[in-house]
Amino acid sequence: MASDLKKLKYFLEIVLISYFLMGIGIQLSFGRELFPIFSWFLFSRTPNKTVNFTVMIYTHNGRTLTPPISFHKAPQSIADSESITANSVIKKLGNSLLQGSESQVIKNRKILERNYMYGNIEYALIKETYDPIQKWKYNETDQEVLIRFESGEFQ
């Protein structure tokens, strides 16, 4: 009985080592994985760069906010900062601006300003580029102001 367990253990060790070596060999030979042999390089092959859009609010009803506040941290009296839909609208606004679609920019501005911002607000659309791990550890992001707007045009 003990010798059968030793044989099974030895067999499983050989299978696992072989599987690992085949995964590495296939990765090196073909430059990709072949089912059902995997090399487990998922995270080293996943791009780290993430692009997101946010809104920075500079003034509210003529009052300058120093320092400017992020839409997501704004009090409920200024913006509906907890709305998931607002995040989606901001993302659509950023993408439509980068694509140069003026009609979509106007459409998304109207939705954002009418439904999620309260009062007259001067704000900027920010393109935020970051590595998620660096942002989580060190709060490091590259921010680029794409354009500034003043609400009230569509009220």
Backbone hydrogen bonds, N-H to C=O, Kabsch-Sander energy under -0.5 kcal/mol:
donor,donor_aa,acceptor,acceptor_aa,energy
5,L,1,M,-1.8
6,K,2,A,-1.9
7,K,3,S,-2.2
8,L,4,D,-2.4
9,K,5,L,-2.6
10,Y,6,K,-2.6
11,F,7,K,-2.8
12,L,8,L,-2.7
13,E,9,K,-2.2
14,I,10,Y,-2.2
15,V,11,F,-2.4
16,L,12,L,-2.5
17,I,13,E,-2.4
18,S,14,I,-2.5
19,Y,15,V,-2.6
20,F,16,L,-2.3
21,L,17,I,-2.6
22,M,18,S,-2.8
23,G,19,Y,-2.2
24,I,20,F,-2.1
25,G,21,L,-2.7
26,I,22,M,-2.9
27,Q,23,G,-2.0
28,L,24,I,-2.4
29,S,25,G,-2.4
30,F,26,I,-3.0
31,G,26,I,-0.6
31,G,27,Q,-1.4
32,R,26,I,-0.6
34,L,37,I,-1.1
37,I,34,L,-2.6
38,F,36,P,-0.6
45,R,41,F,-1.2
45,R,42,L,-0.7
46,T,42,L,-0.6
50,T,130,Y,-2.8
52,N,128,E,-2.9
54,T,126,I,-2.2
56,M,124,A,-2.2
57,I,69,I,-3.4
58,Y,56,M,-0.5
58,Y,122,E,-3.1
59,T,122,E,-1.4
60,H,63,R,-2.3
61,N,120,N,-3.7
63,R,60,H,-1.9
64,T,62,G,-0.6
65,L,58,Y,-3.2
66,T,64,T,-0.7
69,I,57,I,-1.8
71,F,55,V,-3.1
73,K,70,S,-1.5
74,A,70,S,-0.6
74,A,71,F,-1.0
78,I,75,P,-2.0
79,A,75,P,-2.1
80,D,116,Y,-2.4
81,S,79,A,-1.9
83,S,80,D,-1.5
87,N,83,S,-1.2
88,S,84,I,-1.6
89,V,85,T,-2.3
90,I,86,A,-2.5
91,K,87,N,-2.1
92,K,88,S,-2.4
93,L,89,V,-2.6
94,G,90,I,-2.4
95,N,91,K,-2.6
96,S,92,K,-2.6
97,L,93,L,-1.9
98,L,94,G,-2.2
99,Q,95,N,-1.9
100,G,96,S,-0.6
100,G,97,L,-0.7
101,S,96,S,-2.3
102,E,100,G,-1.2
105,V,101,S,-2.1
106,I,102,E,-2.5
107,K,103,S,-2.2
108,N,104,Q,-2.7
109,R,105,V,-2.4
110,K,106,I,-2.5
111,I,107,K,-2.0
112,L,108,N,-2.5
113,E,109,R,-3.2
114,R,110,K,-2.6
115,N,111,I,-2.0
116,Y,112,L,-2.1
117,M,112,L,-0.5
117,M,113,E,-0.6
118,Y,78,I,-3.1
119,G,117,M,-0.5
121,I,119,G,-0.6
122,E,59,T,-1.6
123,Y,121,I,-0.6
123,Y,149,F,-2.5
124,A,56,M,-2.4
125,L,147,I,-2.7
126,I,54,T,-3.2
126,I,124,A,-0.6
127,K,144,E,-3.0
128,E,52,N,-3.6
128,E,126,I,-0.6
129,T,127,K,-0.5
129,T,142,D,-2.8
130,Y,50,T,-2.5
135,K,131,D,-2.7
136,W,132,P,-2.2
137,K,133,I,-2.7
138,Y,134,Q,-2.9
139,N,134,Q,-0.6
139,N,135,K,-1.4
140,E,134,Q,-1.0
141,T,139,N,-0.5
142,D,129,T,-3.0
143,Q,141,T,-0.6
144,E,127,K,-2.2
146,L,125,L,-2.9
146,L,144,E,-0.6
147,I,125,L,-1.0
149,F,123,Y,-3.5
151,S,121,I,-3.4
153,E,150,E,-0.6
155,Q,152,G,-0.7
